[in-house]
Amino acid sequence: SDLLHIAQVFLSTNFRRLPVVSGTDLRGQISRRDVLVATHDLMAPPREREANLLYLSSIHERHAAPIA
């Protein structure tokens, strides 16, 4: 099932967790919190990446690098 179907099951029942099965094998469970976290991740704006400073070890030693 997809995320929307699972959310609908949680909204229309009192279930707090749903089993995840593959054939007849139990693989795990999905909780209401899992659905909320997945929904938040889908709707959250993308994080800005931290800028990494360029370090050229062949030019300067790390402690003597001109940019700290």
LUMVEX-959349 format. One line per field, with one value per atom (N, C-alpha, C): residue number from 1; residue in three letters; chain; atom name; x, z, y. Coordinates in nm, 2 decimals, m for minus. Atoms other than C-alpha are relative to their C-alpha. Layout:
% residues N
resi NUM,... $
resn Ala,... $
chain A,... $
name CA,... $
east X,... $
up Z,... $
north Y,... $
//
This chain:
% residues 68
resi 1,1,1,2,2,2,3,3,3,4,4,4,5,5,5,6,6,6,7,7,7,8,8,8,9,9,9,10,10,10,11,11,11,12,12,12,13,13,13,14,14,14,15,15,15,16,16,16,17,17,17,18,18,18,19,19,19,20,20,20,21,21,21,22,22,22,23,23,23,24,24,24,25,25,25,26,26,26,27,27,27,28,28,28,29,29,29,30,30,30,31,31,31,32,32,32,33,33,33,34,34,34,35,35,35,36,36,36,37,37,37,38,38,38,39,39,39,40,40,40,41,41,41,42,42,42,43,43,43,44,44,44,45,45,45,46,46,46,47,47,47,48,48,48,49,49,49,50,50,50,51,51,51,52,52,52,53,53,53,54,54,54,55,55,55,56,56,56,57,57,57,58,58,58,59,59,59,60,60,60,61,61,61,62,62,62,63,63,63,64,64,64,65,65,65,66,66,66,67,67,67,68,68,68 $
resn Ser,Ser,Ser,Asp,Asp,Asp,Leu,Leu,Leu,Leu,Leu,Leu,His,His,His,Ile,Ile,Ile,Ala,Ala,Ala,Gln,Gln,Gln,Val,Val,Val,Phe,Phe,Phe,Leu,Leu,Leu,Ser,Ser,Ser,Thr,Thr,Thr,Asn,Asn,Asn,Phe,Phe,Phe,Arg,Arg,Arg,Arg,Arg,Arg,Leu,Leu,Leu,Pro,Pro,Pro,Val,Val,Val,Val,Val,Val,Ser,Ser,Ser,Gly,Gly,Gly,Thr,Thr,Thr,Asp,Asp,Asp,Leu,Leu,Leu,Arg,Arg,Arg,Gly,Gly,Gly,Gln,Gln,Gln,Ile,Ile,Ile,Ser,Ser,Ser,Arg,Arg,Arg,Arg,Arg,Arg,Asp,Asp,Asp,Val,Val,Val,Leu,Leu,Leu,Val,Val,Val,Ala,Ala,Ala,Thr,Thr,Thr,His,His,His,Asp,Asp,Asp,Leu,Leu,Leu,Met,Met,Met,Ala,Ala,Ala,Pro,Pro,Pro,Pro,Pro,Pro,Arg,Arg,Arg,Glu,Glu,Glu,Arg,Arg,Arg,Glu,Glu,Glu,Ala,Ala,Ala,Asn,Asn,Asn,Leu,Leu,Leu,Leu,Leu,Leu,Tyr,Tyr,Tyr,Leu,Leu,Leu,Ser,Ser,Ser,Ser,Ser,Ser,Ile,Ile,Ile,His,His,His,Glu,Glu,Glu,Arg,Arg,Arg,His,His,His,Ala,Ala,Ala,Ala,Ala,Ala,Pro,Pro,Pro,Ile,Ile,Ile,Ala,Ala,Ala $
chain A,A,A,A,A,A,A,A,A,A,A,A,A,A,A,A,A,A,A,A,A,A,A,A,A,A,A,A,A,A,A,A,A,A,A,A,A,A,A,A,A,A,A,A,A,A,A,A,A,A,A,A,A,A,A,A,A,A,A,A,A,A,A,A,A,A,A,A,A,A,A,A,A,A,A,A,A,A,A,A,A,A,A,A,A,A,A,A,A,A,A,A,A,A,A,A,A,A,A,A,A,A,A,A,A,A,A,A,A,A,A,A,A,A,A,A,A,A,A,A,A,A,A,A,A,A,A,A,A,A,A,A,A,A,A,A,A,A,A,A,A,A,A,A,A,A,A,A,A,A,A,A,A,A,A,A,A,A,A,A,A,A,A,A,A,A,A,A,A,A,A,A,A,A,A,A,A,A,A,A,A,A,A,A,A,A,A,A,A,A,A,A,A,A,A,A,A,A,A,A,A,A,A,A $
name N,CA,C,N,CA,C,N,CA,C,N,CA,C,N,CA,C,N,CA,C,N,CA,C,N,CA,C,N,CA,C,N,CA,C,N,CA,C,N,CA,C,N,CA,C,N,CA,C,N,CA,C,N,CA,C,N,CA,C,N,CA,C,N,CA,C,N,CA,C,N,CA,C,N,CA,C,N,CA,C,N,CA,C,N,CA,C,N,CA,C,N,CA,C,N,CA,C,N,CA,C,N,CA,C,N,CA,C,N,CA,C,N,CA,C,N,CA,C,N,CA,C,N,CA,C,N,CA,C,N,CA,C,N,CA,C,N,CA,C,N,CA,C,N,CA,C,N,CA,C,N,CA,C,N,CA,C,N,CA,C,N,CA,C,N,CA,C,N,CA,C,N,CA,C,N,CA,C,N,CA,C,N,CA,C,N,CA,C,N,CA,C,N,CA,C,N,CA,C,N,CA,C,N,CA,C,N,CA,C,N,CA,C,N,CA,C,N,CA,C,N,CA,C,N,CA,C,N,CA,C,N,CA,C,N,CA,C $
east 0.08,0.00,0.09,m0.07,0.10,m0.02,0.01,0.14,m0.14,0.14,m0.21,m0.10,0.09,m0.38,0.02,m0.03,m0.20,m0.05,0.05,m0.29,m0.15,0.15,m0.66,m0.04,0.03,m0.65,0.01,m0.01,m0.52,m0.11,0.11,m0.78,m0.13,0.13,m1.07,m0.01,0.00,m0.97,0.07,m0.07,m0.83,0.14,m0.13,m0.52,0.11,m0.12,m0.19,0.12,m0.11,0.03,m0.06,0.04,m0.01,0.12,m0.11,0.19,0.04,m0.06,0.42,0.03,m0.02,0.41,0.05,m0.04,0.58,m0.04,0.05,0.39,m0.07,0.05,0.33,0.10,m0.10,0.64,m0.02,0.01,0.61,0.13,m0.12,0.87,0.02,m0.01,0.79,m0.14,0.12,0.53,0.01,0.00,0.43,m0.09,0.08,0.31,m0.06,0.05,0.11,0.11,m0.11,0.43,0.08,m0.07,0.60,m0.06,0.07,0.33,0.02,m0.02,0.36,0.14,m0.14,0.74,0.02,m0.02,0.72,m0.07,0.08,0.45,0.08,m0.07,0.66,0.12,m0.12,0.97,m0.04,0.05,0.77,m0.04,0.05,0.63,0.10,m0.09,0.93,0.08,m0.08,1.13,0.14,m0.13,1.47,0.10,m0.11,1.76,0.11,m0.11,2.03,0.13,m0.12,2.36,0.10,m0.11,2.65,0.11,m0.11,2.93,0.13,m0.13,3.25,0.11,m0.11,3.57,0.10,m0.10,3.83,0.13,m0.13,4.14,0.10,m0.10,4.44,0.12,m0.11,4.68,0.14,m0.13,4.95,0.06,m0.05,4.98,0.03,m0.02,4.94,m0.03,0.04,4.94,m0.14,0.13,4.59,0.00,0.00,4.69,0.05,m0.05,4.85,m0.08,0.09,4.56,m0.04,0.04,4.47,m0.14,0.14,4.10,m0.03,0.03,3.99,m0.13 $
up 0.00,0.00,0.00,0.00,m0.05,0.13,m0.12,0.22,0.02,m0.01,0.15,0.05,m0.04,0.19,0.14,m0.14,0.51,0.10,m0.08,0.65,0.01,m0.01,0.56,0.09,m0.10,0.75,0.14,m0.14,1.06,0.03,m0.03,1.03,0.02,m0.01,0.99,0.10,m0.10,1.26,0.13,m0.12,1.61,0.00,0.00,1.50,0.02,m0.03,1.63,m0.08,0.08,1.42,m0.10,0.10,1.10,m0.03,0.03,1.01,m0.14,0.13,0.71,m0.03,0.03,0.55,m0.15,0.13,0.25,m0.02,0.01,0.15,0.13,m0.13,0.48,0.11,m0.09,0.65,0.05,m0.06,0.90,m0.01,0.02,0.80,0.10,m0.09,1.05,0.03,m0.02,1.14,m0.03,0.03,1.05,0.11,m0.10,1.33,m0.05,0.03,1.32,m0.01,0.00,1.40,m0.13,0.12,1.10,m0.12,0.11,0.87,0.02,m0.02,1.03,m0.04,0.04,0.99,m0.15,0.14,0.63,m0.07,0.05,0.56,0.02,m0.03,0.72,m0.09,0.09,0.52,m0.14,0.13,0.20,m0.02,0.01,0.27,0.05,m0.05,0.44,m0.12,0.10,0.23,0.01,0.00,0.12,0.09,m0.09,0.37,m0.09,0.07,0.25,0.05,m0.04,0.24,0.06,m0.06,0.45,m0.10,0.09,0.25,0.07,m0.05,0.29,m0.05,0.04,0.28,m0.07,0.07,0.03,0.07,m0.07,0.19,m0.09,0.09,m0.03,0.08,m0.09,0.18,m0.07,0.07,m0.09,0.00,0.00,m0.05,0.14,m0.14,0.32,0.10,m0.11,0.64,0.05,m0.05,0.80,0.10,m0.11,1.10,m0.06,0.06,0.86,m0.12,0.11,0.61,0.02,m0.01,0.53,0.03,m0.03,0.57,0.12,m0.11,0.91,m0.01 $
north m0.12,0.00,0.12,m0.13,0.36,0.08,m0.08,0.63,0.05,m0.06,0.78,m0.11,0.11,0.44,m0.03,0.03,0.37,0.11,m0.11,0.71,m0.01,0.02,0.65,m0.11,0.11,0.32,0.05,m0.05,0.49,0.10,m0.10,0.77,m0.07,0.06,0.53,m0.11,0.11,0.28,0.05,m0.03,0.27,m0.07,0.07,0.08,0.10,m0.09,0.22,m0.05,0.06,m0.01,m0.09,0.09,m0.21,m0.09,0.09,m0.52,0.02,0.00,m0.53,m0.14,0.14,m0.87,m0.02,0.04,m1.03,m0.15,0.14,m1.34,m0.03,0.04,m1.51,0.04,m0.04,m1.36,0.14,m0.13,m1.07,0.07,m0.08,m0.81,0.11,m0.11,m0.54,0.06,m0.07,m0.28,0.14,m0.14,0.07,0.06,m0.06,0.30,0.14,m0.13,0.62,0.11,m0.10,0.81,m0.02,0.02,0.65,0.08,m0.07,0.79,0.15,m0.15,1.14,0.04,m0.03,1.14,0.00,0.01,1.03,0.11,m0.11,1.29,0.13,m0.12,1.56,0.01,0.00,1.46,0.03,m0.03,1.48,0.15,m0.13,1.82,0.11,m0.10,1.99,0.06,m0.06,2.23,m0.06,0.06,2.10,0.08,m0.06,2.16,0.06,m0.06,2.39,m0.07,0.07,2.22,0.09,m0.08,2.34,0.01,m0.02,2.48,m0.05,0.05,2.29,0.08,m0.08,2.48,m0.09,0.07,2.37,m0.01,0.02,2.23,m0.07,0.06,2.16,m0.04,0.05,1.95,0.01,m0.01,1.97,0.14,m0.14,2.35,0.04,m0.04,2.41,m0.11,0.09,2.22,0.04,m0.03,2.21,0.12,m0.11,2.43,0.13,m0.12,2.68,0.05,m0.03,2.70,0.15,m0.14,3.06,0.02,m0.01,2.99,m0.09,0.09,2.86,m0.07 $
//
